[in-house]
Amino acid sequence: MHSSLFTVTAVDRSCEAALRRKIDTKTKPLGALGRLEDLALQIGLVRGSLTPSLAKPHIVVFAGDHGAAKAGISAYPQDVTWQMVENFLAGGAAINVFARANGIALTVVDAGVAHEFGARPNLVDAKIAPGTANYLEGAAMTAAQCAAALAKGAELVRKLAAEGCEVVGFGEMGIGNTAAASLITHCLTGAPLADCVGRGTGLDDAGLARKRALLAQALTRYRGGHGDAAAVLAQFGGFEIAMMAGAMLAAARARLVVLVDGFICGAAALVAARLAPAFLDYAVFCHASAEPGHKAQMQALNASPLVDLGLRLGEGTGAALAWPLLRAACAFLNEMASFESAGVSENIA
């Protein structure tokens, strides 16, 4: 793996004191804008500016199939992956609606769907293979496939950055990918497997018990090091998760603000943070997923999601919904009067 490809430099904090001073002297009581103040500070640091902009927001949705899905780890059949990609391309999915509502560009990427779409407008063909192998029997992907997926994700984001994108969000689609995310989360955080496994697309109690048993079986097969993010990703990940991890690292390397959606994206962010800890400087965790394993991810990353709306859809929907909060944080930093400029006394008790 080309580790140099993913060398991420921590944000330059030389302007931090000036940013804090600017935030603190706005016409409001100290700290009165709460999390928006933290967000404004982070955006200013990532962009290296006291007057940051976040031009050309873009969400990239990666789609991939999972070999283990046929073993019954999901309530939905595998064909739903490609059918949902068609829905994205037709503009009818939740992410399409939210992206349109908030003026966000959207790109859909075939990272490894078990279906041939042919050349299609608005679909990037980055297929590594038609789905991963079944991780109940062996590694989901070879080391070479994993490296190729990481590199392809990075390449896609470098292109966006070159086109002027300054904030990028990620989403995913793949039947079975909450199971893959659960395994990655368990291996990289050490949280008990039962705490990392949820109902995904809507399993009943019997389905949830079966999913837990199958994932425990997959873990007994794997004897590798649980701390090695790249190895864990290759063992249990999907092409969409690997591609997203590479994209996240490239986004941080390009000094973009990274919008991390929910549980599946959180698994990719865990991998990214293990491969390059400075990635976390650039990441905004958009919402608290209703999937139980998300809590373990946030604790491991010492992260606090912006909002909790009870979402568990994926597709990047939480990232699209968080975008107006980033716009508001930028706007108050750039446009709100200071006590001095407004002629307001700072001594407000």
N, C-alpha and C positions, 0 to 999 in steps of 0.2 A: 504493500500500500504506500502511495506517495504521501508520507506524513507531512512533507514540506508544503504540499498542496493545501493543507488545512492548518497552517500556522496562523493563529489569530493573536493579534496584539491587543492588549488591554486598552481601554479608552485612555486618552490623554487627559489627565485631571488638572492640567495647568489653568483651565478656565473655571474650575469648580467654585472657587471662592467668589468670583465675580458673578457667576450664575446664581449662587445662593443669595448674594447681596441683592441682585436684581429681583429675585422672587420675593425676598423678605420685605423689600421696600415698596411693593405694589400697594395700592389703596385697599388694604384689608388687614384684619388682625393677623398676627404672625401664625402661620400654619393653617389658616382658616380654609384653604382650598384642599387640605388633606392630601389624598393620594394623587390628585392632579399636580401638586407641587413636586412630588417625587418623580412623576412622569415627565414634567417639564425639565427637571434637572437631568434626568437620564437622556432625554432627546437632545438637549443641549450638549451633553458630554459626547454622545455618539456622533453627532454631527460636527462637534468641535466648534460651536458657535454660540454667541449670546443671542443671536436672532435666527434660530434654526428654521429651516423649511422641511417639509416632507412631501416632495413632489412625486407625481406619477405613482400613486399607491397601486400595488399589484398583488393579487392572490394567485398562487399556483396550487392546483389540485393534482396530486399524484395518484394514479390508480394502479392497483396490482392485485393479482390473485394469489391465493395461498394453498399449497398442496394439502395442508391439513384440513382445509375446509370440508373436504369430502368425507372426513371421518365423523362429522356431525358436531363440530364445535360452534356452529352458528344456527340461529333459527331460520336463516334464509338460504336458499340454494346458491351455488357459486355463480350461476348465470346472472344474478342480480348485479354483479360488479359491472359487466359490460352493458347491461340494460341501463344502469344509472349513468354510465359514461355517455350513453346516447341522450339521456335526459339532460345532462350538463350541456352537451353540444346543441340541444334544442332550446336551451335557455329556461328550462322548466323546474330546476331543482332549487332548494332553499338557498344555496350559495349564489346561484344566478340572481335570484330576487334581491338578496341582501347586498350583493356587489353592485347591482344596478341602482338600488336605493341610495347607496352611499358613494357612488362615483368611483368605484374601484375596478380596475381592469382585471380580467380573469383569463387564466390560461389553464387548459386541461392537458395533462401529460399521461400517456400510456407508458407506465414504467414496466409493466409486465402482466397485462391482462390476457387471459386465456380466450382470446377472440381476435379475429382479424378485422380491423375497422377499414382498412384501405386508407388512401390519402384523403384527409378531411380538413376543411377549414377549421381553425381554432383548436385542432388536436395536434399535439407534438408527439411524434412517434419516437419514443426512447426505449422501446421494449427490449429488455435484457433477455427474457425468455417468456413463454406463455404460462406464467405462474411459477412460484417456487416449488421445490420438492417438498414432500411430506416430512416435517420435522419429527413426527412420531417414529420414523424409520431411519432417518439420517439428517445431515445438515440441510437446512432450507435452501442454502445457496453455497456455491463454492467460494473460496476466498477471492478468486478472480472475478466472479460475478458480483460479489459484494463491492469490491474495489471499483468495478465498472459503474455500478449504480451510484456510488458516492461521487465519482468523477463526473458522471453525466448530470447529476443534480447541481454540482458546482458550476459546470459549464453553462447551464440554463440561467443561473442567477448572475453570472458574470456578464452575460448578454443583456439582461435587464438593467444591470447597473450601468453598463456602457450606454444604454438608451436613456439614462437620466432618472431611473427609478431610485427613490431614496427610502422607501419603506415597503417591505415585502412580507406578506402573510402566507401561511401554508395550510393546506387542507389535504384530505385523503379520501379514497374510496377503495374498499377491498373487503369482500366477505371473508370473515375469519380474522380480520386484523386487530380486533380487541384482544383476541387470544394471544397473538404474537406480541402485542404491546404488554400484556400481562406477564408473559415469560421474560421479556427484556427488563421490565420493571422489577420483577422479583430478583433476577440475577444481578442487576446493577445497583439496587438499593438495599438488598438483604431483607426487605419486608417479607413476611410470611406469604406464601403463594395464595392462600385463601383470602388475604386482604387485598390482593392484586387482581382478582378475578371477579368480573361482574356479569350482568345479563346481556351485555352487548346489544344486539339488535332486538332483544326482547325475549330471551329464553325464559321458560317456566322453571319451577323448582327442580324438576327432573332433568331438564336440559342443562341447568346451571351445575348440578351435581356431576353430570356426565362431562361437561366441559372441564371442571376442576380435576376429575379423575384422569382425563386424557392429558391435561397439561402436566400433572404430576408424573404420568408415565413418560412424557417427553423429557422431563428433567432427569429421570433415572437413567435414560439413555446417554445423556450428555455428561461427560466427566471433565470437561475443560474448566479453565479458570473463570469464575463468575465475575471477576473484576475487569476482564479484558473486553472492553466495549466492542471492538471490531469483531472479535471471535463470537461473542454473544449475538451480535447483529447477524452474522453469517449463519449461525445455528438456527435461530428462531425468527428472524425478521422477515419482512416482505420487501420486494423490490421498491414498493412505494415508500416504505419507512427508510430504507437505506438511501434512496435518492433524495428524500427530504432532509436527512441528516447532512448529506453532502451540500445540499442547497443552503441549509442554515449556516454551515461553516463558511461557505463562500460569501454569504450575505454579510456575516460579521467581519470577514476579512475586507470586504468592500466598504465597511463603515455604514451599512444600512441598518435601520431599525427593523428588528425581526419580530413579527407578530406570531406567537405560538398559540395555536388553537387549543384543543382539549387533550384527551388521553392518548390517542395514537400519536399526535404531533408531540405530545409530552415525552413519549418513548424515544422519538427521534432526537428531541432536545437533550434527553439524558445521555444518549450516545454522543451527541455533539459536544456536550459539556465534559464528558469523560475524555474525548479525544483532544479537546482544546478548552480548558477551563475558562479562559477569557471570553469565550462565546457568551457567557451569561451577562456580561456587560451590555450586550446588544439586544438581549431578549426581553420582550414584554409578554408575560403570561396573561392571556386575555381573559380567561374565565375558568371557574372551578367546575370541572366536569362532574356529572352525576355518577360516572363510573368510579367504583371504590378505589381502584389503583391510582387514581390521579392524586389523591391525598399523599400517598407514599412518594410519588414523584416530586411533588411540591416541597415536602419536608426534606427530601434528599438534596434538592437544588436550593434550599433556603429561599424559596420563591413564594410570592403571595399574589394569587390571581386578581385581576382588576375587578371583575364582577362575578356574581354567582346568580345565574338565571336558571339553574337546573337543567342545563343543556346536555345532551349526549348524542348529538346527531353527527358530529364530525363535518367533513366537507370544507372546513375552514370557516364555518358559520360564526363561531365565537370571535374569530379574528375580524371578520367583516363588521360585526356588531360593536367591537371595541374601537374601531377606527375613529368614530366621531369623538371619542374621549381623547385620543391623541391629537386630533385637530384642535379641540378645545384647549388642551394643555399648551400647544404651540401658540394659539391665538392669545391666550392671556399673557404668556411670556412676551410676545411681540407687541401687543396692542394695548394692554391694560396700563393705565396711568400709574406713575409712582407718586408717593406722597409729595415729593418735591415738585414734580411737573404739574400736579393738580392743585398745588397750593393748599394741601390738606395737612393739618397738624398730625404728626406721627404719635403724639402722646394720647392715643385713644385707650382709655382704661376699660 
